Amino acid sequence: MCQTGKTKGEDYIQCQVKAIMPNMNLVEAKKFVESVPKTLKENVPKEEAEKLMKTLKDLGATVVLE
């Protein structure tokens, strides 16, 4: 489990990405965050995509839904 004690910053963003992608470990989440732009999820229902978009935008990400 990710517990940085922070609500902003790269460590927090990595933990949030890991929460969105539970099969990803922290090292993979760190590499993912450091190598954006990337596709986080594909073929998800519109409601889930909008929820993810809000979460990521709240973290300061630029999000494109296709």
Secondary structure, 3 states (H helix, E strand, C coil): CCCCCCCCCHHHHHHHHHHHCCCCCHHHHHHHHHCCCCCCCCCCCHHHHHHHHHHHHHCCCCCCCC
